[in-house]
């Protein structure tokens, strides 16, 4: 008698890609060097993120991600992904998981790389930003 078996579907990593003005951006660490190398032309080493200046470049990157087992979400409204901290608060861990960052007179504002990073930031004392933010 054969034991019951079932197919285990491998969980795919989901990447959130944000529209920031004319750019599409995301932050992701890739375990496979080949994936990073395939996207290297789009990597901004100063911002630690991937940036796409055209829809064609973005779509090319999406195909690379799909072929390598990644899913993605395209996000145009940043609401729900932006958190803020007072300037006096420690922020290194939050900055590490952010795609974009800016400062005002009293606050540091972060666009987090995904909803899990938002939850973590809130757990570290950040507050959700309710109004639309431009980076």
Phi and psi in degrees as GROMACS dihedral restraints (atoms count N, CA, C in turn):
[ dihedral_restraints ]
;  ai    aj    ak    al  type     phi  dphi    fc
    3     4     5     6     1   -88.5    20    10
    4     5     6     7     1   135.8    20    10
    6     7     8     9     1   -69.0    20    10
    7     8     9    10     1   149.9    20    10
    9    10    11    12     1   -66.9    20    10
   10    11    12    13     1   134.0    20    10
   12    13    14    15     1  -128.8    20    10
   13    14    15    16     1   157.9    20    10
   15    16    17    18     1  -142.9    20    10
   16    17    18    19     1   153.6    20    10
   18    19    20    21     1   -79.1    20    10
   19    20    21    22     1   132.6    20    10
   21    22    23    24     1   -97.5    20    10
   22    23    24    25     1   120.2    20    10
   24    25    26    27     1   -86.2    20    10
   25    26    27    28     1   122.6    20    10
   27    28    29    30     1   -66.7    20    10
   28    29    30    31     1   133.0    20    10
   30    31    32    33     1   -74.0    20    10
   31    32    33    34     1   127.7    20    10
   33    34    35    36     1   -92.4    20    10
   34    35    36    37     1   141.9    20    10
   36    37    38    39     1   -73.1    20    10
   37    38    39    40     1   135.2    20    10
   39    40    41    42     1  -106.2    20    10
   40    41    42    43     1   128.5    20    10
   42    43    44    45     1  -110.0    20    10
   43    44    45    46     1   134.1    20    10
   45    46    47    48     1   -96.5    20    10
   46    47    48    49     1   124.9    20    10
   48    49    50    51     1  -114.5    20    10
   49    50    51    52     1   122.1    20    10
   51    52    53    54     1  -103.6    20    10
   52    53    54    55     1   145.6    20    10
   54    55    56    57     1   -92.7    20    10
   55    56    57    58     1   116.0    20    10
   57    58    59    60     1  -119.1    20    10
   58    59    60    61     1    98.6    20    10
   60    61    62    63     1    63.1    20    10
   61    62    63    64     1  -119.1    20    10
   63    64    65    66     1   -93.7    20    10
   64    65    66    67     1    -4.0    20    10
   66    67    68    69     1   -98.7    20    10
   67    68    69    70     1   152.6    20    10
   69    70    71    72     1  -111.8    20    10
   70    71    72    73     1   132.2    20    10
   72    73    74    75     1  -137.1    20    10
   73    74    75    76     1   152.4    20    10
   75    76    77    78     1  -153.8    20    10
   76    77    78    79     1   161.4    20    10
   78    79    80    81     1  -124.8    20    10
   79    80    81    82     1   130.6    20    10
   81    82    83    84     1  -159.9    20    10
   82    83    84    85     1   137.4    20    10
   84    85    86    87     1   -93.9    20    10
   85    86    87    88     1   128.2    20    10
   87    88    89    90     1  -103.5    20    10
   88    89    90    91     1   127.1    20    10
   90    91    92    93     1   -66.1    20    10
   91    92    93    94     1   -35.0    20    10
   93    94    95    96     1   -92.1    20    10
   94    95    96    97     1   120.4    20    10
   96    97    98    99     1   -60.3    20    10
   97    98    99   100     1   -31.5    20    10
   99   100   101   102     1   -61.2    20    10
  100   101   102   103     1   -35.8    20    10
  102   103   104   105     1   -67.8    20    10
  103   104   105   106     1   -47.3    20    10
  105   106   107   108     1   -58.3    20    10
  106   107   108   109     1   -45.6    20    10
  108   109   110   111     1   -61.5    20    10
  109   110   111   112     1   -37.9    20    10
  111   112   113   114     1   -66.1    20    10
  112   113   114   115     1   -26.6    20    10
  114   115   116   117     1  -104.1    20    10
  115   116   117   118     1     3.9    20    10
  117   118   119   120     1   -55.1    20    10
  118   119   120   121     1   -36.6    20    10
  120   121   122   123     1   -61.0    20    10
  121   122   123   124     1   -21.2    20    10
  123   124   125   126     1   -99.5    20    10
  124   125   126   127     1    -1.0    20    10
  126   127   128   129     1   -83.5    20    10
  127   128   129   130     1   127.7    20    10
  129   130   131   132     1   -99.9    20    10
  130   131   132   133     1   102.2    20    10
  132   133   134   135     1   -69.3    20    10
  133   134   135   136     1   -22.2    20    10
  135   136   137   138     1   -74.9    20    10
  136   137   138   139     1   -32.9    20    10
  138   139   140   141     1   -99.2    20    10
  139   140   141   142     1    -6.6    20    10
  141   142   143   144     1    56.3    20    10
  142   143   144   145     1    45.7    20    10
  144   145   146   147     1  -152.2    20    10
  145   146   147   148     1   164.3    20    10
  147   148   149   150     1   -95.3    20    10
  148   149   150   151     1   136.6    20    10
  150   151   152   153     1  -130.7    20    10
  151   152   153   154     1   139.1    20    10
  153   154   155   156     1  -126.9    20    10
  154   155   156   157     1   120.8    20    10
  156   157   158   159     1   -89.2    20    10
  157   158   159   160     1    -9.5    20    10
  159   160   161   162     1  -139.3    20    10
  160   161   162   163     1   160.0    20    10
  162   163   164   165     1   -63.3    20    10
  163   164   165   166     1   -38.2    20    10
  165   166   167   168     1   -60.8    20    10
  166   167   168   169     1   -44.7    20    10
  168   169   170   171     1   -64.0    20    10
  169   170   171   172     1   -42.9    20    10
  171   172   173   174     1   -61.4    20    10
  172   173   174   175     1   -46.9    20    10
  174   175   176   177     1   -63.9    20    10
  175   176   177   178     1   -36.2    20    10
  177   178   179   180     1   -61.6    20    10
  178   179   180   181     1   -44.3    20    10
  180   181   182   183     1   -64.6    20    10
  181   182   183   184     1   -38.5    20    10
  183   184   185   186     1   -61.5    20    10
  184   185   186   187     1   -39.2    20    10
  186   187   188   189     1   -64.0    20    10
  187   188   189   190     1   -41.3    20    10
  189   190   191   192     1   -62.2    20    10
  190   191   192   193     1   -44.7    20    10
  192   193   194   195     1   -61.9    20    10
  193   194   195   196     1   -47.1    20    10
  195   196   197   198     1   -59.6    20    10
  196   197   198   199     1   -44.9    20    10
  198   199   200   201     1   -62.7    20    10
  199   200   201   202     1   -24.1    20    10
  201   202   203   204     1  -103.2    20    10
  202   203   204   205     1    17.6    20    10
  204   205   206   207     1    87.2    20    10
  205   206   207   208     1    19.7    20    10
  207   208   209   210     1  -106.8    20    10
  208   209   210   211     1   145.4    20    10
  210   211   212   213     1  -104.6    20    10
  211   212   213   214     1   166.9    20    10
  213   214   215   216     1  -150.1    20    10
  214   215   216   217     1   157.8    20    10
  216   217   218   219     1  -122.9    20    10
  217   218   219   220     1   132.5    20    10
  219   220   221   222     1   -96.5    20    10
  220   221   222   223     1   122.7    20    10
  222   223   224   225     1  -121.7    20    10
  223   224   225   226     1   121.9    20    10
  225   226   227   228     1  -102.1    20    10
  226   227   228   229     1   -33.4    20    10
  228   229   230   231     1   -94.3    20    10
  229   230   231   232     1   123.7    20    10
  231   232   233   234     1   -82.6    20    10
  232   233   234   235     1    -7.0    20    10
  234   235   236   237     1   -55.1    20    10
  235   236   237   238     1   133.5    20    10
  237   238   239   240     1    95.3    20    10
  238   239   240   241     1   -12.5    20    10
  240   241   242   243     1  -114.2    20    10
  241   242   243   244     1    -2.9    20    10
  243   244   245   246     1  -109.1    20    10
  244   245   246   247     1   130.5    20    10
  246   247   248   249     1  -126.3    20    10
  247   248   249   250     1   163.1    20    10
  249   250   251   252     1  -138.6    20    10
  250   251   252   253     1   154.9    20    10
  252   253   254   255     1  -136.7    20    10
  253   254   255   256     1   150.7    20    10
  255   256   257   258     1   -63.2    20    10
  256   257   258   259     1   151.2    20    10
  258   259   260   261     1   -60.1    20    10
  259   260   261   262     1   -26.4    20    10
  261   262   263   264     1   -78.6    20    10
  262   263   264   265     1   -11.2    20    10
  264   265   266   267     1   -81.2    20    10
  265   266   267   268     1   152.3    20    10
  267   268   269   270     1   -70.6    20    10
  268   269   270   271     1   140.4    20    10
  270   271   272   273     1  -139.8    20    10
  271   272   273   274     1     4.4    20    10
  273   274   275   276     1   -56.9    20    10
  274   275   276   277     1   -46.1    20    10
  276   277   278   279     1   -65.1    20    10
  277   278   279   280     1   -36.2    20    10
  279   280   281   282     1   -71.0    20    10
  280   281   282   283     1   -42.8    20    10
  282   283   284   285     1   -58.7    20    10
  283   284   285   286     1   -38.6    20    10
  285   286   287   288     1   -59.2    20    10
  286   287   288   289     1   -33.9    20    10
  288   289   290   291     1  -101.7    20    10
  289   290   291   292     1    17.2    20    10
  291   292   293   294     1  -103.8    20    10
  292   293   294   295     1   153.4    20    10
  294   295   296   297     1   -95.5    20    10
  295   296   297   298     1   -32.5    20    10
  297   298   299   300     1  -144.9    20    10
  298   299   300   301     1   159.2    20    10
  300   301   302   303     1  -152.9    20    10
  301   302   303   304     1   142.7    20    10
  303   304   305   306     1  -151.8    20    10
  304   305   306   307     1   163.1    20    10
  306   307   308   309     1  -120.8    20    10
  307   308   309   310     1   146.1    20    10
  309   310   311   312     1  -115.0    20    10
  310   311   312   313     1  -172.4    20    10
  312   313   314   315     1   -57.6    20    10
  313   314   315   316     1   -41.3    20    10
  315   316   317   318     1  -114.7    20    10
  316   317   318   319     1    -9.9    20    10
  318   319   320   321     1  -135.0    20    10
  319   320   321   322     1   159.2    20    10
  321   322   323   324     1  -110.6    20    10
  322   323   324   325     1   133.5    20    10
  324   325   326   327     1  -120.8    20    10
  325   326   327   328     1   133.3    20    10
  327   328   329   330     1  -127.8    20    10
  328   329   330   331     1   135.7    20    10
  330   331   332   333     1   -95.3    20    10
  331   332   333   334     1   113.7    20    10
  333   334   335   336     1   -82.0    20    10
  334   335   336   337     1   152.0    20    10
  336   337   338   339     1   -71.4    20    10
  337   338   339   340     1   -20.1    20    10
  339   340   341   342     1  -167.7    20    10
  340   341   342   343     1   177.8    20    10
  342   343   344   345     1   -69.0    20    10
  343   344   345   346     1   -30.7    20    10
  345   346   347   348     1   -63.8    20    10
  346   347   348   349     1   -39.0    20    10
  348   349   350   351     1   -67.4    20    10
  349   350   351   352     1   -33.8    20    10
  351   352   353   354     1   -62.5    20    10
  352   353   354   355     1   -48.9    20    10
  354   355   356   357     1   -58.1    20    10
  355   356   357   358     1   -44.2    20    10
  357   358   359   360     1   -62.7    20    10
  358   359   360   361     1   -43.1    20    10
  360   361   362   363     1   -62.4    20    10
  361   362   363   364     1   -42.2    20    10
  363   364   365   366     1   -63.6    20    10
  364   365   366   367     1   -39.7    20    10
  366   367   368   369     1   -63.3    20    10
  367   368   369   370     1   -25.4    20    10
  369   370   371   372     1   -91.5    20    10
  370   371   372   373     1     6.3    20    10
  372   373   374   375     1   107.1    20    10
  373   374   375   376     1    -1.4    20    10
  375   376   377   378     1   -73.8    20    10
  376   377   378   379     1   159.4    20    10
  378   379   380   381     1  -117.9    20    10
  379   380   381   382     1   138.4    20    10
  381   382   383   384     1   -62.1    20    10
  382   383   384   385     1   139.4    20    10
  384   385   386   387     1   -95.2    20    10
  385   386   387   388     1   122.4    20    10
  387   388   389   390     1   -85.1    20    10
  388   389   390   391     1   -25.6    20    10
  390   391   392   393     1   -94.4    20    10
  391   392   393   394     1   155.7    20    10
  393   394   395   396     1   -60.7    20    10
  394   395   396   397     1   136.1    20    10
  396   397   398   399     1  -122.3    20    10
  397   398   399   400     1   138.2    20    10
  399   400   401   402     1  -108.7    20    10
  400   401   402   403     1   129.2    20    10
